[in-house]
Structure formats: structure tokens, C-alpha cells
């Protein structure tokens, strides 16, 4: 009689870099792998700002998870949002987009949920200052940026026009710096001579940072070069500031001396701070794991939770050695966790070596031909930094078509300054109220 062995059930929560690399590491393992994510695609988050600014299309930075993992015959992808974990019953509870509930049993669990935008206790800011963590966020920001110039073109009040031509960004990390540089390039190069009533080059870009340097994690030398490049572009940098209020008309900022200033702006973008999603808190409560202020979960050196060797936490939500929230950290922790599970399934008795992060560097694109790259003792900036940035991102983009398409788009932007991906949609307007009784609505042409 033929023996039937039930494969080990591995559930991976999240289809980002950590979840994807964990699934890839389990490709040839005798396991039934389930990847559950609230979105059906794998997103190359480091290039979201290029989608938002019109350089790249959404298809160049996002690939369907089922397509990416189609040759992994032991992997199944589910569209649902994980909401809770029951370590005793070894199940993950998830909610489908239609509200239906799922219970996913597991033998091994890999948590790769990433982080979401944090407003430091002021969630009311989100209505007027969107963050950029998802594809929807990037497309919404694209609409805000290009719509602002259109609205300025038809504004009759000079003060209103200035508000439309003022862009305020909160957070001087890579995303804030990259977006600030892109908006100045859009204003000064992409849209020049396209408008009649306004000069797009007069747009103001304000960058607010709470510390004393933009890109502080890159070190003083590269931080200063990045700041100098931004100022040369026309970005106004405000350091040592704290945002105390955001509304439809702008933001209020307090400086290091305690003085408050209101900056009128119709476009405010939030790129400061991250926090763990709710499922991370649910997991911590269920397992007794500790979390830091941002919600990152403390783990053992092998990425398992204390007392729960069957649960591994990876990527941005993992709190180990104060590692930065970089794509490379997510890739390496995801691959490590996947290999550890595979070795366990294969019956290897030797305990895995502690996870050790190999720092391959950080990079930030500022404008055409200008980027900063830090890789250990190697510090690059200017044109050399831009070429290094280009190579790094080409290597890690998912799929040949995405790489080729991105390279072509970058070549067009670098050569001409034009951007092909400027299309945006407008939200539907509220329907007009019914006409008064006895009055017919106006006729419309067909």
C-alpha cells in the first residue's frame, strides 16, 4: 500500500519582500505553503515615489503574487487580511475582502506583515496628509500633485493660486527626500511651458524634518550633500521642526524655540514614521511577546518568538538589533526564516545559526543624475551615486519585463525630463440634488 504523508503546513502572512523570499526558500520543501495578503500583488515599495511622480507605471513596480510564485507548485496565494493568531490551536484568522472569515491551520508560521504609516497619535492628520505605503497611496499622491497644477491654472485669487503651488512634505528620510526632489523636477522640467496662466517652476516645495539633518541615517557627509542638492533644486528645508496641525489649508509647525508658524498649502504629504499593523499587536498579546513603541516584536536570534519555536517574525515588524526598515533586511530575514523551516522539515537536528544581517547599503534618488548611496565604508553621491542606485534597483526589481520597462522609462526621463505616467483619475462627484417639484432637469445631449 502506498504511504501518504501529510505535508507540513506553512502559513506566511504578507506578500512583501520578506514573505516572498520566505516562500521562495520553501520552493522545494515537502510543505504546503499558504501566502495570505490583503492585496493580490507583490509591491516594490522603494520605487513607490516614482509611480507617484509619474516616472513608472503601477505595473512596473507591482506584480501579481500568483504570477511571481506560479512556478512554486507547493505555494497557494490567498487574498485576505490576517486579523488574529491562536498559537494554542495553531490557526491564523483572516478576513476576505467580502467580509468572509477564514481559519488557516499551520505547523509553522512566518509573520511578514511589514509596517504602516504612523502619525504619532494624530490620526486625524491622515485625512489631509496621506502617507505612501501602498499602490493606492502612490496613485492618490500622483493625482494630488498633478491636480494641484491644474487647479492653480484656473485659480483667480493669487493667494489661492500660491496655496495650490505649495507642496509640503513631512519627514526627511529617503521617501521625503525622494518625493521633494521629484516634485521640484516636475515643476521645473516636466511641466515647463505646458501652462498658460501659471509658471509651474514657481512652485514651492517645503520639506520638514524633526531632526537636524535630512537622511540622517546616511551619515553627516552624505546628508549634507543631499541637503545641498535639494536646496540647489529649490527645495526649502526646515530642520528641527514638529508638525502640530494639518488641515485642508496647510500645516502648522513648531520650531526648536517653540514658535509656531502656519504654512498655507493645499498639498501636504506625510512620509514620517511607521507603526506595526493591528495583527502584530494581536500576535504579541496571544504569545506574550514584547513590542517596542512602534509595535515591532522582540524575537530570539533565530527570529522565533520566545516560547514559540514554530512562529518566526521577519521584515520591518521584527525587532532585532535595531535593524533599519529596509527592503534588504526584509529579503534576508524572509529567506533565513524560509530556510530554517525547510531545514526543520527535512529533519536537520542542528539548531540554525543566529540571523546575521549583511549590510549591502542604502540608497536615495534625489533628481536626474543625483543620488546618494551608502554601503559600509563606501559613500557615493552625484552621478556616481545615481549609477550605483540604478544598478541596485535593476537587480532587485521582480521580472525581466519590469526591469526593461523601468530602464526605458528612466532613460526617457533622464534624456528629456518628460514623464509618460502622468494620467490620474478624479473621484466621482456627488450626484446633483433632485430638481424642485414641477421643474424639469435640463436636457443633455447624447
N, C-alpha and C positions, 0 to 999 in steps of 0.2 A: 504493500500500500504506500502511495506517495505521501510524504510528510508535507504538511502545510504549516509554515512558520509565519506567525503574525508579525509584520514589520514593526519596528519601533516607530511610535507616533511622535513626530517633532512639530511643534507649532511655533511659528515665527511671527511675532506681532510687529508689523511695519515692513514696508517695501522700499525703504530708502537705501542709502549706501550700506548700512550695517546689515539690514535684513537681506538685501540682495547678495552680498558677499557671503553671508552665512548659508543661504540656500545653495550658492554655487559650490561651497565647500562640501555640501552634503550630496552632490550630484550622483556620485557612485556608491553612496552608502545604502545598506539594506534598510531603508527607512521610508515611511510615508510622511512627506513634509507638506505642511499647510502654511502658506503665507497669507496672512489676513491683513488687509489695509483698507482704510476708509476711502482711498482713491485708487482707481484702476491702473495707475501709471507709476513708473519709476521716474523721479524728477531729479535732474542735475541742478541742485539748488545753487551752487556757486555762480551759475550764469543766469539766475532769475532776473537780475537787474538788466541784462542785455535783452531779454524778452520785454521787460517793462519799457525800455528806452527805444525799442524798435529795430534793434540790430538783428536779433534772432527770432525765429518763429517759435511758437509753443511746441511744434513737432520736432524741432531741433534739440530741445532740452528735455523733452518728456517722451518716454517710450512706454507702450502698454506692458505691464508686468508679464502678461501671458506671452507676449512676443519675446521679451527678453529671456524668459525661462522656458520657452517652448521645447527646447531640446533636453530639458531636465525632466525626464519622464516620471520621476518619483515626486515631483512637486505639483501641488494644486494651489491655485490662487483663489481667494475669496474676497469679494467686495463687502466689507463690513467694518464697523468700528469697535475695537475691543473696549469693553467698559469695566470689566472686573476679572479677577483671578481667584479661584478657590484652590489653594495649594493642597488642602486635605483631599478633596475629590479629584484633584489634578485636571481641572477644567478651566477653560477660558470662556467667559461670557462675552458675546458680541452682538451688536445691533446692526441689522441690514439697513440700507437706505430707505426701504419702505416701512421701517419700524419693526419688522420681524426680528425675533431673538434667536440666537444660535448658541449652542453649547459645544465647545470643541475640546474633546479629551486629549490629553497629552501624556507622554512619558518624559519628554524633555521640552522645556520652554525657553525660547530665546526672545528677549524683550529688546526691540529695536525701534521704539516709538518716536525718537527724536524729541525736539523741543518746539514750543510755540512762542509767539511774540508775548512779551511781558510789558505792561505799562506801570509797573511798580506800584500797584494798588490803586491806580487811576484808570480803571477800565472804561470810564466814560470818555476818555480821550480817543478811543478807537473809532468812534463814530465820525470824527473829523480828521484823524491822523492814522490812516491804515498802515499796517506793517506789511512785510513782504516775506512770507514763508511758504506760500503755495502758488500754484499756477494761476488760480483765480485772483490772488492778490496782485500778481505781476500784471495781468491783463487789466485789472481795475486801475492800477497806477498808470499804466500806459494811457488809458482813457483820461485820467485826471491831467496828465502832463500835456497831451496834445489838445485836449479840450480847453485848457487854460488859455492857450494862444488864440484859439478860435473865439473864445469869449472876449478876450482883450480886443480883438479886431472890431467887434461891434459895440463895445462899451463906449458910451458918450461922456460919462463922468471921468475926468482924469484920475481921481483917487481910486475909483473902481477899477480902472484900467491898470493902475500900478499894483493893486491887490492881485489881479489875475496874472500879472507878470512877475509876481514874487513867489518863490518856491522855498519853503523852509524844511530842512531835514534835521531830525533829532537823532543824534548818535554818530560819533566819528570813528566807528570801526570800519572794516572793509566794505560792508554794504552801503553805509552812509557816504563814504568817500567815493565809491564807485558810482553811485547814483548822482551825487553832486557833480562829478566830472562829466557824466553823460548829459545831464540837463544843460550844463553850460555849452557843451558841444552841439546839442540840438539847437539851442538858441542862437549860437554864433555861426554855425556852419550849415546844419541840415535845413533850417527854416529861413535862412537869409534870402531876401528878395522874393519870398513867397507871399508876404502880406503887404497890403497897401496902406492901411491906416496906422499900423504899429511897426516899430523896428524890433524884431524878435531879439536882436543882440542886446537890447536894453534890459532884458530880463535879469532880475536879481536872484541869486541862489545863496541862501543862508544856511550854514552848517553849524549846529550847536552840539557841543561836546562837554560832558561834565568834568572830565579830567583836564590836564594841562597840555595834552597833545592828541592829535588825530593819529590813528594807527599806532597807539602806544605799545602794542604787543610786538611791533616790528623793531623796536629799539629806537633810541634818540636820533641816530643818523638817518635812517630811512623815514622816520616820522617827520623830521624836518624837511627832507626832500619832497615828501608827499605834500606837506603843507605849502611849500614854496610853489610846487606845480599847480596846486589848486588855486592859490592866490594869483598866479600868472594867468590862469584861465578866467579869473574874475569871481571866484567863489569867496564869499565873506565868511570867515571862520570866527566863531565865538567860543572861546575855551572857558572852562571853569564855570559853566552855566547850568542851571537847573530849570526845567520847564515846570511851571506851576499851574498853567491853564491852557487849554486848547478849545477853540470854538470855531464856528463857521467863518469868522472874520480874521483868524490868525492865532497867534500863541503869545502867552505871557511868560517871560523868562526872568529868573533872578540870578544876578551875578554873584561873584565871590564876596562882594561887600554888602550883600543883602538888598541891593537896589533892584526894583522890578521895572521891566520895560516890556511894552506891548509891541509886537511886530505884526502889522497888517499883512495877511497873506491868505489867499483862497486855497492854496495847495500846501498842506502840511503832511509830511511823510515820516513815519516812525521806524527807525532802524536801531533802537537802543534796547537791549535787554531781552532775555529769553527766560522761559519757565517751563517746567515739565507739564505734560498734559494730564488730565484727571486720572487716567488709568495707572499712571505711575504712583499717584497717591494711594489708589486702591490697592495696588500690589504691595506697597510699603505697609499699609495697615494690616493686610492679610498675613504678611510674613514677619512683621516686627522689624523690618529694615529701617535704617536711618536715612533721612533726607536732609540735604543742605537747604539754604534759603531759597534757591532756585528750583528745588524739587528733585535734584539729582540723587540717585540712590547709591548708597555706600555698598561696595561689593568686596569680595575677597580678591586676592591677587590673581586668581584664575577666573575672575568675572562672575563667579557664582554668588548667590545670596547666602549669608551666614545661616547655617542650619538647613539650607535647601539646595543641595548639590545638583538638583535637576532643573534649576532656574538660573539662567545666565542673563545678565543685563549688559547691553552694548551701546556704542554710539554716544550721542550727546547726553542722553539721560543717565549715563553711567558716571558715578562719582569716584574716580580713582586717580590719585596723584595729581589732582587739579589739571588734568589734561584739557587742552582747548577744544572748543566745539568745532572741529574741522572735519571736512569730508574724509581726509586721510585717517583720522582717528576712528571714524565710523567704519571705514573699509577694513582696517586692520583688526579692530575688535570683533567685527562681524565674522571675518574669516577665521579668527582664532576660536571663537565660540563654535562655529560650524565644524572645524577640525576636531575640537575637543569632544563634541557629541559623536562625531564619526568614529573617533578612536575608542570611545566608550562602547559604542555599538559593536565594534569589531573585537571587543574583548581585551583590549590592551589594559593591563593592570597598573601600569606605571602612571602615577599622577602627572598631569601635564605641568610643564614649567610655567611659572607665573608669566602673565602677559607683560610684554615689554614693548613699548611704543618706539618705533623708529621714525624720528622726525625727518620728514622729507621736505619740510619748508612750508612757508606761507606766501601767498601772492595776492596782490591787489592791483587791478587795472584802473587807471585814472582817466586817461584820454588817449587819442590816437598816438601810438608810438611812445607812450609813457606808462610805466608800471613799476611797482616795487616788488622785489622777491627776496625772501629771507630763507636760507637753507643752511642751518648750522652757522659756521663762520663765514659763509658766502652771502654777501649783501649786494644785490643788483638793483639798479634803478635806470630810468630813462629808456632809451631804445634797447639796450641790452636786457633790461628787466622785462620789457614788453615782449621780446623774442622768447625769453625763458617762460613767461606767462603763457604765451601762445602754445609752446610745445607741451607744457604741463596739461593744459586743458584739452588739447587734441588727444593726448594719450588716454585721459580718463573719461572722455565722452563715450556714451554707450552706442555702439553700432557704427559701421562704416558710413552709412548714409548721413548720419548726424555729423560725423567728423567732416565729411566732404562738404556738406551744406554749410556748416559753420565756417569752414575755411574760406569758402566762396563769399559768404556774407562779410566776413572780416576783411577780405581783400577789397570788396566794393567800398566798404565804409572807409578803410584806410586810404584808398586812392581818391575817392570823390567826396566823402563826408555824407553821402546820401544814405537813407535807411529805407529798405523795402517794406519792413514790417511795421508800418505806422497806422494800419487800419484799426479802428476801435468801434465798438457798438455803443449806442446810447440806451439807457434803461427806458422801458415803456412809460409814456406819460399816463397820468391818471385820466380815466375817461371823463369827458365833459359832463356836467350835470344835465339832467333832463330839462328840456325847454319848458317854460311856463305853459300852463294849460291853455289850449287854444292857439298856440303859436307853433308852426311847423319848423322843424330844423332846416337849415339852409341846404339846398340841393348840392350834391357833389358830382363831379364828373367821373365817369367810369374809365 
